[in-house]
Amino acid sequence: MAVAKGLSADDLKAISDRILQLSAADQCRVRIDSRWRGYTRVATNRITSAGGADSTSITITSVFGNRVASVETNRLAERDLLQAVRRSEDMARLAPENPEYMPELGPQNYQPIQAYYESTGELEPQTRAEAAAIAIRQAQAAGQIAASYMDVRAGSSSVATSNGLYGSHASTGVAYTFTSRSPDGLQSGWAGDEANDWNNIESQRVADDAVRKCRDWRKTALDPGSYTVILEPTAVGMLMLRMMNTFNQRTADEGRSYFSKAGGGNRIGEALFDDKVSIWSDPDHRDAETSPFSADGQRVRRQSWVSSGSLENLFRSRFWAKQKGVDALPRPSNLIMQGGTDSLQDMIASTGRGILITRFWYIRGLNPRIISYTGLTRDGTFLIEDGKIARPVTNFRFNQSLAQMLQNVEMLGPSVRVAASENSSVASPIVVPALKLRDFNLSSVSDAI
């Protein structure tokens, strides 16, 4: 498939080869990221801005012994590339030795991954505007005020080393989020979608969901406490995005993680979560595809992290792997959680008393030893009584261990890709189900809308 945005595979290879030819360092690594990024923004029921820009960034890493330095440039002329190469070499000679530096990798066998979708790479401003217009019309018809943001990305990247490694990859991504509020600012609803393929962005559903949530939600009093909660997929995804970096063997081995074993080592092989929980990453997962190589050129392949509640593996750098006498394992570039067959309606019907949560906001880490986070519910929080939505309720601050959360899973819905980023931009792909959980800690009432 033709790549319309970003440097072509031939151009990436030619620039990489030229930089490596110019290098006088013991070892050299070249990373190129070339892409187009566009956006459309809506506020007060009108499109307020839209645009796009191309950018190319080249990172040159020079190595002398264990002295390492990198320089970044966006200039592609011969003399500018030479200047950047020499600057990185000058800096490397002055840098202190890095005792954890590992020699650059040689040739690797990367699996071909089709992550570039023409539907996204060739997405026209007019099409973006039409999607925004759906939301604006829906909000106006309901007497609400629309605000939305669409982030579109398309391009290519590559990695090359002086030891013969080379790989390139093309990709696309789009995130679309929409918030609708009442004119008095006291009611709010939100919905969003994220995909590599524009055809999987459901503009009408996003508009319907946000306007409906705004219509139905207006905060009424409810005491904080430990509740059965039903987290919609976006709420789950926003928490699981934070789980990605916790699967780290070094922090576990050094006693700094939930996955640390008492007395030393890690808990690989232990049953730590509910047996309904399985988590993996896969660069070739449909519409959540990512690069088949890491920043330093390691092969990225499908990897199970949690299987039926048991910790299967932890990622580790090449340095830490050498220290432990095991193979290196790159960190996950996406995260997929196995879903179930329970619908959101099934979860609500099965709940005597609980709370339905649309999404979270201002999520911040508390304690890595128990993977605890705090944050706020937002844009649609509802009390469930006797298997039905009883009324909208106030927002809450939560203080919750994600480890405990994954131990308290009662029901799972089908897994879907979600817009998990707080800033409404394209993020690491997250594919998760809705979850029904027991004993979720809503620690205090929030006045936020």
Secondary structure, 3 states (H helix, E strand, C coil): CCCCCCCCHHHHHHHHHHHHHHCCCCEEEEEEEEEEEEEEEEECCEEEEEEEEEEEEEEEEEEECCEEEEEEECCCCHHHHHHHHHHHHHHHHHCCECCCCCCCCCCCCCCCCCECCHHHHCCCHHHHHHHHHHHHHHHHHCCCEEEEEEEEEEEEEEEEECCCCEEEEEEEEEEEEEEEECCCCCCEEEEEEEECCHHHCCHHHHHHHHHHHHHHCCCCCCCCEEEEEEECHHHHHHHHHHHHHHCEHHHHHCCCCCCECCCCCECCCCECCCCCCCEEECCCCCCCCCCCECCCCCECCCEEEEECCEECCCEECHHHHHHHCCCCECCCCCEEECCCCCCHHHHHHCCCEEEEEEEEEEEEEEECCCCEEEEEEEEEEEEEECCEEEEECCEEEEEEEHHHHHHCEEEECCCEEECCCCCCCCCCCEEECCEEEEEEEEEEEECCC
